[in-house]
Amino acid sequence: MSSPPSRRNSCRGVGCGNRASSECHVRRRGSSCSYFSSGGPPEDFSVSLSQPMITITFRFLLAIDLWLSKRLGVCACEESPWGSIRPLVRLLEFSGHVIPWLVGTVYTLLRGESEEEQEIMLNLALALLLDLLLVRAVKTLVRRRRPTQNRSDILSSFFVERYCFPSGHATRAAMCARFLLAQLVDTASMRVLVLGWAALVSLSQLLLARHYVTDVSFGLAMGYCQYSLVERLWVNWDCLQDLLLLRLTERLNRAYSGLWMADWKH
């Protein structure tokens, strides 16, 4: 006679078990998209009054940077609050990558119709290479670890570096925007478009949790200053042609003198 209640209780227990397991599965799925690595050591921002004032201020700023960067990483993975627009943000991120910029610059340089256009594209290519070298040098010197990315993102393992300070996308966006505004853009609408693109590319690094706020801020300032260096080291097309012609003449003279000496010995 007691079998029906026991069956009902057992079914209720099974239902509760399934519900608990599904909730645990949801929790695990959500925890896999944490902004910071669960396996890495936790950040220590504890301070004491015995520490120097500069140390306390530095730790306080790092804590703000960590908190703000975590709040802005809303497209870190598909389960994030704004995960639905992640493909669009990644496309925007790719527009600031060095590969399409170098390919487009070299193609325009080779297909240029005027020497002025070729000179601008040559200096833009040199500016992109300079940006790569400077960003890599600073990243190797600082060695700041990058926030956790989406582990299912296959392309990120090829296009995203280990270190994050400064943001290469931010430096490139700021430098290219200033370059375009100074050399190619002459209308107000295009200026707004270029500045908006640079701002959105930099913001995409925060939305995707690629960088901290300080990485992007320093990258923008660094890229802005890099163009001043590019202006000082500007390569004129005539000077480049004269230099290449001089080098070619020297090599031809050396080859001719070598052949003449060989014939004289024989």
C-alpha atoms as one frame of an Amber mdcrd trajectory, in Angstrom:
protein
   0.000   0.000   0.000   2.967   2.326   0.570   4.381   1.770  -2.863   2.643
   4.719  -4.671   3.981   7.395  -2.279   7.424   5.866  -2.422   7.307   5.898
  -6.208   6.136   9.516  -6.161   8.940  10.478  -3.791  11.491   8.628  -5.881
  10.304  10.370  -9.049  10.415  13.689  -7.250  13.937  12.914  -6.153  14.953
  12.033  -9.690  13.404  15.279 -10.974  15.257  17.286  -8.354  18.450  15.487
  -9.262  18.012  16.261 -12.944  17.206  19.882 -12.157  20.274  20.167  -9.924
  22.502  18.569 -12.554  21.165  20.929 -15.244  21.767  23.929 -12.961  25.290
  22.670 -12.304  25.816  22.280 -16.043  24.634  25.858 -16.617  26.958  27.100
 -13.911  29.876  25.232 -15.439  29.054  26.614 -18.870  28.896  30.122 -17.521
  32.118  29.730 -15.560  33.987  28.625 -18.697  33.588  32.162 -20.020  35.137
  33.917 -17.062  37.077  37.040 -17.922  40.192  35.984 -16.070  41.931  32.672
 -16.103  40.739  30.321 -13.365  44.022  28.479 -13.371  46.224  31.532 -12.939
  47.127  33.112  -9.611  44.604  35.657  -8.297  45.458  39.333  -8.441  46.637
  40.694  -5.096  45.626  44.313  -4.517  45.865  44.331  -0.738  47.542  47.407
   0.697  48.778  48.467   4.091  49.494  51.878   5.561  53.164  50.927   5.965
  53.635  50.810   2.174  54.835  53.892   0.271  52.187  56.220  -1.082  53.219
  55.551  -4.677  52.712  51.807  -4.158  49.250  52.339  -2.676  48.296  54.621
  -5.572  49.625  52.144  -8.140  47.681  49.241  -6.644  44.535  51.356  -6.449
  44.825  52.285 -10.144  45.441  48.649 -11.080  42.319  47.623  -9.177  40.258
  50.223 -11.040  41.769  49.076 -14.342  40.910  45.456 -13.551  37.341  46.259
 -12.492  36.608  48.536 -15.456  38.118  46.116 -17.973  36.028  43.290 -16.545
  32.839  45.337 -16.835  33.603  46.268 -20.463  34.325  42.694 -21.624  30.714
  42.054 -22.623  31.612  40.184 -25.840  34.275  37.903 -24.390  32.381  34.790
 -25.542  29.016  33.673 -26.881  27.504  33.401 -23.375  28.442  37.004 -22.499
  25.721  39.668 -22.129  26.428  40.996 -25.636  27.654  37.717 -27.083  25.219
  37.950 -29.997  27.183  40.812 -31.589  30.550  39.091 -31.074  30.987  38.223
 -34.810  30.451  41.872 -35.751  32.940  43.047 -33.138  35.482  40.475 -34.324
  35.059  41.712 -37.897  35.728  45.220 -36.652  38.786  43.924 -34.823  40.113
  42.309 -38.008  39.817  45.635 -39.837  42.551  46.946 -37.551  44.882  43.988
 -37.948  48.261  44.522 -39.568  47.819  41.879 -42.292  45.014  43.564 -44.311
  46.721  46.935 -43.869  50.077  45.677 -45.149  48.518  43.765 -48.049  46.419
  46.743 -49.114  49.330  49.163 -48.773  51.747  47.035 -50.803  49.111  46.431
 -53.497  48.402  50.163 -53.783  52.136  50.873 -53.857  52.692  48.495 -56.754
  49.611  49.663 -58.651  50.079  53.370 -57.969  49.551  55.671 -60.938  51.586
  58.622 -59.667  54.832  59.054 -57.785  53.050  61.028 -55.062  50.668  58.151
 -54.397  53.513  55.647 -54.366  55.478  57.823 -51.950  52.546  57.979 -49.519
  51.987  54.226 -49.680  55.712  53.552 -49.206  55.804  55.616 -46.036  52.600
  53.995 -44.788  54.171  50.570 -45.245  57.273  51.704 -43.366  55.051  53.151
 -40.629  53.241  49.827 -40.228  56.550  47.974 -39.935  57.775  50.534 -37.406
  54.595  50.031 -35.390  55.143  46.270 -35.341  58.714  46.629 -34.090  57.928
  49.175 -31.378  54.872  47.330 -30.056  56.743  44.031 -29.970  59.647  45.661
 -28.108  57.378  47.187 -25.457  55.395  43.961 -25.032  58.577  41.957 -24.573
  59.853  44.480 -22.038  56.653  44.767 -19.953  55.410  41.144 -20.312  51.896
  41.790 -19.050  49.640  38.747 -19.330  46.553  39.025 -21.487  43.030  38.558
 -20.042  41.382  35.226 -20.733  39.928  34.889 -24.230  37.266  32.613 -25.611
  38.930  29.191 -25.657  36.756  28.040 -28.574  38.079  30.874 -30.739  40.376
  29.032 -33.133  41.567  32.109 -35.035  42.640  33.852 -31.832  45.467  31.361
 -31.363  47.018  32.612 -34.624  46.259  36.356 -34.490  46.459  37.139 -30.761
  49.799  37.391 -29.003  50.611  36.296 -25.470  51.308  39.723 -24.006  48.876
  42.626 -24.053  50.645  45.889 -23.113  50.260  47.968 -25.217  47.383  47.151
 -27.553  48.740  46.776 -31.081  45.298  47.448 -32.547  45.073  50.726 -30.617
  48.539  51.910 -31.684  47.841  50.990 -35.302  44.404  52.606 -35.281  45.731
  55.868 -33.850  48.757  55.991 -36.156  46.830  55.091 -39.325  44.038  57.521
 -38.470  46.497  60.377 -38.012  48.347  59.328 -41.175  45.158  59.293 -43.242
  43.958  62.599 -41.832  47.284  64.261 -42.664  47.940  62.721 -46.089  44.763
  61.507 -47.788  41.546  62.687 -46.134  40.361  66.206 -46.991  36.612  66.202
 -46.256  34.814  66.569 -42.941  32.671  63.452 -43.425  35.719  61.280 -44.119
  37.475  62.708 -41.056  34.544  61.697 -38.864  34.541  58.237 -40.474  38.279
  57.717 -39.879  38.114  58.899 -36.269  35.041  56.742 -35.620  36.790  53.701
 -37.086  39.848  54.217 -34.876  37.666  54.587 -31.776  35.594  51.479 -32.573
  38.661  49.328 -33.291  40.139  50.330 -29.940  36.815  49.686 -28.191  36.561
  46.244 -29.774  39.656  45.151 -27.849  37.873  45.925 -24.589  34.554  44.379
 -25.611  36.286  41.145 -26.647  38.361  41.140 -23.427  41.593  41.151 -25.416
  43.142  44.002 -23.419  42.861  46.040 -20.273  41.813  49.677 -20.339  45.388
  50.832 -19.681  46.647  48.771 -22.645  44.293  50.532 -25.035  44.850  53.995
 -23.521  48.628  53.715 -23.716  48.349  52.220 -27.218  46.352  55.204 -28.476
  48.904  57.651 -27.059  51.784  55.601 -28.452  50.253  55.401 -31.929  49.590
  59.135 -31.946  53.258  59.820 -31.160  54.467  57.273 -33.713  53.158  59.356
 -36.587  55.326  62.277 -35.436  58.306  59.958 -35.790  57.104  58.892 -39.231
  56.911  62.539 -40.300  60.490  63.144 -39.168  61.725  60.044 -41.025  59.620
  60.651 -44.142  61.174  59.022 -47.230  60.923  61.056 -50.449  60.408  59.122
 -53.667  63.155  61.038 -55.514  65.676  60.441 -52.728  64.777  56.757 -52.685
  65.244  56.460 -56.444  68.600  58.262 -56.252  69.684  55.975 -53.413  68.657
  52.833 -55.274  70.348  54.082 -58.457  73.525  54.853 -56.514  73.568  51.396
 -54.945  72.929  49.757 -58.307  75.754  51.762 -59.882  78.142  50.758 -57.114
  77.297  47.075 -57.536  77.731  47.264 -61.295  81.103  48.968 -60.852  82.227
  46.286 -58.414  81.104  43.526 -60.759  82.824  45.192 -63.719  86.066  45.710
 -61.770  85.978  42.080 -60.626  85.606  40.850 -64.204  88.371  43.185 -65.358
  90.760  41.920 -62.668  89.955  38.320 -63.544  90.667  38.936 -67.232  93.896
  40.773 -66.387  95.156  37.842 -64.282  94.496  35.442 -67.133
